[in-house]
Amino acid sequence: MTAVGATGELESVRVTRILRDDIVLGRRPPGSRLVERDIAAELDVSRLPVREAIRTLVAEGVVIARPRSWAVVREFTQRDIRDFAEVRESIETLIFALAAERHDENGIARLRAVHEREVAAAREGDAEAARIAAAEFHEVVAILAGNDMLCELIDVFATRLRWLFGQHDDLLAMADEHRVLLDAIIARDLDALRRLVPEHLSSGQKTAERRLASENIAI
Protein backbone atom coordinates (compact mmCIF):
# COMPACT_ATOMS: atom_id res chain seq x y z
CA MET A 1 0.00 0.00 0.00
CA THR A 2 1.33 3.44 -0.94
CA ALA A 3 1.67 5.80 2.01
CA VAL A 4 0.00 9.19 2.02
CA GLY A 5 1.38 12.12 4.00
CA ALA A 6 -0.49 14.56 6.22
CA THR A 7 -1.09 16.93 3.28
CA GLY A 8 -2.71 14.17 1.21
CA GLU A 9 0.31 13.92 -1.09
CA LEU A 10 1.65 10.45 -1.82
CA GLU A 11 4.88 9.93 0.09
CA SER A 12 6.67 8.73 -3.05
CA VAL A 13 5.57 11.87 -4.91
CA ARG A 14 6.74 14.12 -2.07
CA VAL A 15 10.10 12.38 -1.78
CA THR A 16 10.57 12.55 -5.57
CA ARG A 17 9.79 16.27 -5.56
CA ILE A 18 12.22 16.95 -2.72
CA LEU A 19 15.05 14.93 -4.25
CA ARG A 20 14.43 16.40 -7.70
CA ASP A 21 14.59 19.95 -6.35
CA ASP A 22 17.71 19.10 -4.33
CA ILE A 23 19.42 17.90 -7.52
CA VAL A 24 18.37 20.60 -9.98
CA LEU A 25 19.02 23.40 -7.47
CA GLY A 26 22.48 22.06 -6.67
CA ARG A 27 21.89 20.91 -3.09
CA ARG A 28 22.92 17.40 -4.08
CA PRO A 29 25.82 17.85 -6.51
CA PRO A 30 26.80 15.46 -9.32
CA GLY A 31 28.32 12.26 -7.98
CA SER A 32 26.46 12.49 -4.66
CA ARG A 33 25.35 9.14 -3.29
CA LEU A 34 21.63 8.59 -2.72
CA VAL A 35 21.49 6.08 0.13
CA GLU A 36 17.94 4.86 0.73
CA ARG A 37 18.43 4.37 4.46
CA ASP A 38 19.89 7.85 5.01
CA ILE A 39 17.29 9.64 2.88
CA ALA A 40 14.45 7.77 4.60
CA ALA A 41 15.74 8.89 7.99
CA GLU A 42 16.26 12.46 6.77
CA LEU A 43 12.70 12.74 5.41
CA ASP A 44 11.08 10.60 8.11
CA VAL A 45 9.62 8.04 5.70
CA SER A 46 10.08 4.35 5.04
CA ARG A 47 12.60 3.18 2.45
CA LEU A 48 9.88 2.21 -0.05
CA PRO A 49 8.93 5.76 -1.18
CA VAL A 50 12.63 6.62 -1.37
CA ARG A 51 13.21 3.60 -3.62
CA GLU A 52 10.27 4.64 -5.82
CA ALA A 53 11.56 8.22 -5.99
CA ILE A 54 15.02 7.09 -7.05
CA ARG A 55 13.51 4.93 -9.80
CA THR A 56 11.56 7.95 -11.07
CA LEU A 57 14.67 10.13 -11.10
CA VAL A 58 16.61 7.42 -12.93
CA ALA A 59 13.87 7.47 -15.59
CA GLU A 60 14.11 11.30 -15.73
CA GLY A 61 17.82 11.00 -16.45
CA VAL A 62 19.33 12.78 -13.44
CA VAL A 63 20.23 9.76 -11.31
CA ILE A 64 22.32 6.71 -12.18
CA ALA A 65 21.40 3.36 -10.62
CA ARG A 66 24.37 1.17 -9.75
CA PRO A 67 23.63 -2.54 -9.14
CA ARG A 68 24.57 -3.73 -5.64
CA SER A 69 25.58 -0.19 -4.71
CA TRP A 70 24.14 3.28 -4.09
CA ALA A 71 22.44 5.34 -6.75
CA VAL A 72 24.29 8.56 -7.54
CA VAL A 73 23.40 11.95 -8.97
CA ARG A 74 24.35 11.91 -12.64
CA GLU A 75 27.48 13.71 -13.80
CA PHE A 76 26.79 15.46 -17.10
CA THR A 77 29.36 16.29 -19.78
CA GLN A 78 29.91 19.17 -22.18
CA ARG A 79 28.56 16.88 -24.93
CA ASP A 80 25.33 16.45 -22.94
CA ILE A 81 24.94 20.22 -22.76
CA ARG A 82 25.47 20.66 -26.50
CA ASP A 83 23.11 17.82 -27.39
CA PHE A 84 20.33 19.14 -25.18
CA ALA A 85 20.89 22.71 -26.35
CA GLU A 86 20.39 21.70 -29.98
CA VAL A 87 17.13 19.91 -29.21
CA ARG A 88 15.95 22.63 -26.86
CA GLU A 89 16.45 25.47 -29.34
CA SER A 90 14.23 23.87 -31.97
CA ILE A 91 11.46 22.90 -29.57
CA GLU A 92 11.40 26.05 -27.44
CA THR A 93 11.51 28.44 -30.41
CA LEU A 94 8.39 26.71 -31.69
CA ILE A 95 6.79 26.79 -28.23
CA PHE A 96 7.35 30.53 -27.82
CA ALA A 97 6.03 31.23 -31.32
CA LEU A 98 2.85 29.21 -30.66
CA ALA A 99 2.41 30.91 -27.28
CA ALA A 100 2.55 34.29 -29.03
CA GLU A 101 -0.10 33.18 -31.51
CA ARG A 102 -2.46 31.46 -29.07
CA HIS A 103 -2.23 33.19 -25.69
CA ASP A 104 -5.23 34.77 -23.98
CA GLU A 105 -5.53 37.36 -21.21
CA ASN A 106 -5.59 34.78 -18.42
CA GLY A 107 -2.47 33.12 -19.75
CA ILE A 108 -0.60 36.41 -19.98
CA ALA A 109 -1.69 37.30 -16.44
CA ARG A 110 -0.25 34.01 -15.20
CA LEU A 111 3.00 34.57 -17.09
CA ARG A 112 3.28 38.12 -15.72
CA ALA A 113 2.78 36.85 -12.18
CA VAL A 114 5.57 34.29 -12.56
CA HIS A 115 7.90 36.91 -14.02
CA GLU A 116 7.11 39.37 -11.24
CA ARG A 117 7.96 36.66 -8.70
CA GLU A 118 11.25 36.02 -10.49
CA VAL A 119 12.14 39.72 -10.51
CA ALA A 120 11.31 40.12 -6.81
CA ALA A 121 13.44 37.10 -5.87
CA ALA A 122 16.31 38.31 -8.06
CA ARG A 123 16.27 41.75 -6.45
CA GLU A 124 16.34 40.15 -3.01
CA GLY A 125 19.23 37.91 -4.02
CA ASP A 126 17.17 34.77 -3.40
CA ALA A 127 18.84 32.57 -6.02
CA GLU A 128 16.76 29.49 -5.30
CA ALA A 129 13.40 31.26 -5.60
CA ALA A 130 14.54 33.16 -8.70
CA ARG A 131 15.69 29.97 -10.42
CA ILE A 132 12.45 28.17 -9.60
CA ALA A 133 10.43 31.07 -11.03
CA ALA A 134 12.66 31.19 -14.12
CA ALA A 135 11.97 27.52 -14.79
CA GLU A 136 8.25 28.08 -14.23
CA PHE A 137 8.31 30.92 -16.78
CA HIS A 138 9.25 28.43 -19.48
CA GLU A 139 6.69 25.92 -18.19
CA VAL A 140 3.87 28.48 -18.43
CA VAL A 141 4.94 29.46 -21.96
CA ALA A 142 4.67 25.78 -22.93
CA ILE A 143 1.12 25.72 -21.56
CA LEU A 144 0.23 28.87 -23.50
CA ALA A 145 1.47 27.17 -26.69
CA GLY A 146 -1.57 24.90 -26.41
CA ASN A 147 0.07 21.83 -27.91
CA ASP A 148 -0.09 18.67 -25.80
CA MET A 149 2.47 16.85 -27.93
CA LEU A 150 5.07 19.55 -27.34
CA CYS A 151 4.35 19.48 -23.61
CA GLU A 152 4.87 15.71 -23.61
CA LEU A 153 8.21 16.12 -25.41
CA ILE A 154 9.35 18.73 -22.89
CA ASP A 155 8.27 16.52 -19.98
CA VAL A 156 10.56 13.73 -21.20
CA PHE A 157 13.68 15.76 -20.42
CA ALA A 158 12.35 18.62 -18.26
CA THR A 159 14.31 17.61 -15.16
CA ARG A 160 17.58 17.32 -17.10
CA LEU A 161 16.96 20.71 -18.69
CA ARG A 162 16.38 22.30 -15.28
CA TRP A 163 19.62 20.82 -13.98
CA LEU A 164 21.71 21.69 -17.01
CA PHE A 165 20.41 25.20 -17.69
CA GLY A 166 18.66 26.32 -14.51
CA GLN A 167 21.54 27.18 -12.18
CA HIS A 168 22.32 30.64 -13.55
CA ASP A 169 24.01 33.17 -11.28
CA ASP A 170 23.08 36.51 -12.88
CA LEU A 171 19.52 36.49 -11.60
CA LEU A 172 18.60 40.00 -12.72
CA ALA A 173 19.96 39.47 -16.23
CA MET A 174 17.87 36.32 -16.60
CA ALA A 175 14.77 38.10 -15.34
CA ASP A 176 15.41 40.92 -17.84
CA GLU A 177 15.72 38.44 -20.72
CA HIS A 178 12.40 36.94 -19.67
CA ARG A 179 10.83 40.41 -19.63
CA VAL A 180 11.89 40.95 -23.24
CA LEU A 181 10.44 37.57 -24.21
CA LEU A 182 7.23 38.34 -22.33
CA ASP A 183 6.84 41.63 -24.20
CA ALA A 184 7.33 39.85 -27.54
CA ILE A 185 4.73 37.21 -26.64
CA ILE A 186 2.22 39.90 -25.66
CA ALA A 187 2.90 41.76 -28.94
CA ARG A 188 2.60 38.47 -30.89
CA ASP A 189 5.91 39.38 -32.50
CA LEU A 190 6.94 36.07 -34.07
CA ASP A 191 9.94 37.48 -35.93
CA ALA A 192 11.38 38.89 -32.71
CA LEU A 193 10.82 35.63 -30.85
CA ARG A 194 12.54 33.57 -33.54
CA ARG A 195 15.58 35.79 -32.96
CA LEU A 196 15.31 36.26 -29.20
CA VAL A 197 14.68 32.67 -28.10
CA PRO A 198 17.90 31.22 -29.64
CA GLU A 199 19.87 34.14 -28.15
CA HIS A 200 18.30 33.52 -24.73
CA LEU A 201 19.01 29.80 -24.84
CA SER A 202 22.56 30.36 -26.08
CA SER A 203 23.22 32.51 -23.04
CA GLY A 204 21.99 29.68 -20.81
CA GLN A 205 24.15 27.16 -22.65
CA LYS A 206 27.31 29.22 -22.15
CA THR A 207 26.54 29.57 -18.45
CA ALA A 208 26.02 25.80 -18.14
CA GLU A 209 29.29 25.08 -19.96
CA ARG A 210 31.23 27.44 -17.69
CA ARG A 211 29.66 25.92 -14.56
CA LEU A 212 30.46 22.39 -15.65
CA ALA A 213 34.03 23.35 -16.54
CA SER A 214 34.54 24.96 -13.13
CA GLU A 215 33.14 21.90 -11.37
CA ASN A 216 35.55 19.64 -13.25
CA ILE A 217 38.48 21.88 -12.31
CA ALA A 218 37.40 21.79 -8.66
CA ILE A 219 37.34 17.99 -8.78
N, C-alpha and C positions, 0 to 999 in steps of 0.2 A: 504493500500500500504506500502511495506517495504522500509524504508528510506535507502539511499545510501550516504556514506560519501564522502568527497572531494577526497579521494584516490581511490574511486570506490569500496571500501569494504562495504558490508552490515553493517548497524549500529549494528544490533543484533549480527553479527559475531564479530565485533570489541569489543563490550561491553563484550561478552562472553570471548574473548581472554584476555582482561584486567583483568576481575574478576578472571578467572581461574589462571592466572599468580600471581595475588595478593594472592590467597589462597595457591597455591602450593609452593610459595616462602616465605610464612610466613608473608606477609604484612597484611593480614586479618587473625588473629589467630582463632583457634577453638572457637566456641561460639559467634563469632562476628555477630552482626545483619546486615542483608542486606536490607536496607530500600530503596524501589524503588525511592521515592521522592528525598532522599539525593544523591543516586548514579546518578540519572538522572541529578541533578544539578552539581554534581562533574564532570561528563563527558560531560556535555552540550548536552544532548540528551533528547528526550521525554521519558516517563515512559514505553512505549511499548517495545522498544528494551531491556530495563533493565528487564522487566518481562519475555521476551523470553529467555534472557541470564540465568536468575535464573532457569527457567524450564529446560534448557539444563544442567546446573550444578547439579540440583537435579537428573536428569537422569544419570549423570556421577558419582553420589555417593559422592560428596563432599559438598553438601548443603542439609539441611533439610528444607522442607516446613512445616510451621505451620499454619493451618487454622485460619483465622481471626487474624493473627499476622504477625510478620516479619519472613522472612526466616533467617536461621542462618547457619554459616559455621559448618560443621559436626565435632563432637568431636569423634575421633577414640579411640579404646581401645587396650590393649595389645593383646587381642584375635584377633582383626582385623589384627594386624601386623603378628601374627603367621599364620593365615589363608591365608593371601595374600602371605606370604613368601613361604608356601608350594606349592601353585599353581605356583608362579613365578619361583621357582627353576626348576620345571619340564619343563615348557614352554620355559624359557630362555636358559636352557642347550641345548634343541633341536634347538632353533633358532641359537645359536652360532655355533653349530656343522654343521648345514646346510649352514650357512654363510661361514664357512671354506671350505666346499665342493664346493660351487657354485659361490664364488665371482669372479669378473673380475678386470682388472686393474683400470677401472673407479670407480668401487665401493670402492676399496682400497684407491684410491686417495681421494675420498670423506670422507672416514672414517679417514684418516690421517689428513685431513684439520680440521675436527671437533675436533680431539684429540689435535692438535696443538693449536687450539683456547682455549680449556680447560686448557692446560698447561700454556699458556700465561696469562689467567685470574687468574689462581691459583697463579702464581708467583707474580702477581700484587696485590694479596689479594682481588680481585673482586669476592666476594662469589656468587653474583647473576649470573654474566656471567659464572662463572665456573660451577655452578649447572645447568644452562640451557644447556651448552655444554655437560655436563655429561649425561643429559637426552637424548640429541640428539644423543650421541654416541650409546646408546642402540637402538634408533629409526632407525638409519642407519643400524645397524647390522641386525635388523628385515627385512629391505628392501633387504639386501644382501642375506638373507635366501631364498628369492624367493618363498615364500609360502603365498598366499593370505589369506588362512584360518587362519594361525597363526597370521597374521597381524590383521585380524578381531577380533580374541580372545584378543589380546593385547589392541586393541582400546576400548574394552568394559570396561576395568578397568585401562586404561593408566593414567587418571588424578589422581585416587586414589593412584596408584603406585608412581607417581611423588611426591604427598604430603607425603606419608608414608616414602618413602625411598630416597627422593631427597634433603633433607635439611642437608646434611653432612657438618661437620665443617673442617675436615682435607682435604683441597682441593688438596694439593700436593699428599697426599697418594692415594686419589681416582684417580687422573690423572695417577699416577704410576701403579695402578692396571689396568687401561684401557690400558696403554702401553703394559703391559704383555699380556693382552687378544688380543690386536691388533697384536702383534708379532705371537701369536699362530694361529690366523686366517690366517695371511699371509703365515705361514708355513704349513697350513692345518693340524695342529696337533690336531686331534680329541681327542686322549687320554688325552692330556694336558688340553684341554678345558673342558672335562667332570670332571676334577678335579678342575680346576681354577674357573669355573663359580659358582659352589656351594659355594666355599670359598669366592668369591667376594660378592655374595648375602648375605651370612651369616654375613659378616662384615657390610653390609648395614642394615641388620635386627637388629643387636646389637645396632647400632647407633640410629636407630629409637626407639627402646625400651627404651634406656637411655633418649632420648629427651622427649618422652611421659611421662616417670616417673618424670622427672624434671619439666615438665609443670604441672603435677598433684600436685606435692609438692608445687609449686608456688601458685597454686589456694588455 
